[in-house]
Amino acid sequence: MTEHAQEDQNERERADGAAHVSTGSTTEKAEATAPAIPELVIISGMSGAGRSTAAKCLEDLGWFVVDNLPPALIPTMVELGARSQGNVARIAVVVDVRGRRFFDNLRESLADLAAKHVTRRIVFLESSDDALVRRFESVRRPHPLQGDGRIVDGIAAERDLLRELRGDADLVIDTSSLNVHELRAKMDAQFAGDEEPELRATVMSFGFKYGLPVDADLVVDCRFLPNPHWVPELRPFTGLNEEVSDYVFDQPGAKEFLNQYTELLQLIAAGYRREGKRYVTIAVGCTGGKHRSVAMSEKLAARLATEGVETVLVHRDMGRE
């Protein structure tokens, strides 16, 4: 090889090396400057169940809230948020029956979000028919779907329309007996934390005679234990009272049930985490929701907390007679 040919070859090798370094540097820079994908919460549910209140709560917590966005445009909204250079890190979208002709696109939009690895959660606001009728009558407004029929006809049509979406929801909140402040407190409990926990659990005691909680994911029946109601000196108290709690857990099977159900919940919680489910409501019931269910809920919530599950404790019927 001549001296000039050798110099030409060396020059080409240096150029190739420079190009390689330049390409690698460009790739690393592109990765470093890749837009951050915003978190997404989709708020839906029954008309009159509190969607606007839930959305306002997230807005107060710093979320960018869009009301009545057609589901087909949700991926576009997320993409625009990603281009905001971090200014829009969390987006909440309200989807309701006003945009019902777009619901056929919702499944496709959710699949698109999953393909782009967007962290999305669906919050569904639920309420009983009686509560919804009272609310619409109090504001003297028709239900969006009642047409020429009655309010209950519109509610039934909406339930049918939203049934599939409710089944896909990560968090269902029953607002039948909640006022505005209590709903805001529930939203704050789920979304106000600086860091998103792996799993949040709501443990709710209730009385079977007042009906099952409609937002329960799991239901526990404590009626296999003797009822403190029939012990005269314990009847006036609740499961928060030490004497009542001691009575409940002195019964055969009570401690064993608590231990084994806690182990079962650990298995279920692991599955929820794998499936990306962040919220679970565990309803613990007895006859009146005053003694056994309250005592069991207190112990169960404490056990879950020691397992690293962020837990909210609610006694739905404890104050009823």
C-alpha positions, 0 to 999 in steps of 0.5 A: 500500500502506498503512503498516500493510500495509507493516509486516505484509509486512515482518514476514512477510519477517523471519519467513520469513528467520528460519525459513530461517536456523533450518532451515539451522542445524538441518540443519547441526547434524544433519549435525555430530551424525550418528552415526559408522558403525562399521567392520565385520569379519566373521570366518568360515572352517573350524571348527578353522582359528582363528576364535576366535584371530583374534577374540581378537586383534581384541578385544585390539586394541580391537575390539568382538567378537560371537561367533556372531551370526546374519547377519540381525542384523549390520546391527542390530549396526552400527546400535547401534554407530552410536548409541554416540556413538563408544564402539563404533567397530570391530565384529568379528562371528564367523559360522560353521556353528553359525548355518548356518540364517541363512546365507541371510540373509547376502547380504541383510545384506551388501547392506544394509550396502553401501547404508548405506556401511558399511566392511566386510571379510570375513576367512576362516580356511582350513586343509587337511583333514589339519590340521583332522582332526589338530586335531579328533582332538587335542581329541577333539571331533566336527566340528559337521557330521559327524553320524553320519559321520566328521570328514572328512565334516563338513569336506567339508560345511562347505567346500561350505557356505562356498564362496561366502563364501570367494569373497567374502572380502577376506582369506584366511588359511591356518592349516595350518602356523601356530601360535597365535602366528603367526596372531596375528602375521598378524592384527596385521600386518593390523589393528594399524596406526593408519591403514588403508592403501589396500592390503596385500600379502603376498608369499609364496615357496613350493615347488611340490613342497610344494603351492600356498598355498591363500590365494594370490590371484596365483601367480608361477612362477619355474621358467623360471629356471635352478635354483641347486640344481644349482650346488654352491657355491650349493646350501647357501644360500638366496635371501637370500644375495647370491651366490644372488640375483645368480645368479638375476638374472643369468639372461636374462629375470629382471630383465625379468620383475621389471620387467614383473610389477611394472608388471602388479601396479600395474594390478591394485592399482589395480583392487583399490582401485577394488573396495574390496579391501584385501588381496592374497596374491602367491605366488612359487614355484619347485621347492623354495621355497629359491632362485629364489622367495625371491630374486624375492620379496625384490625384488618386495616391495621394489618394492611397498613403493616403490609405497606398498603395505604389504607383508608378506614370508613364506618358507613353505618356505625352511627345508625340505629 
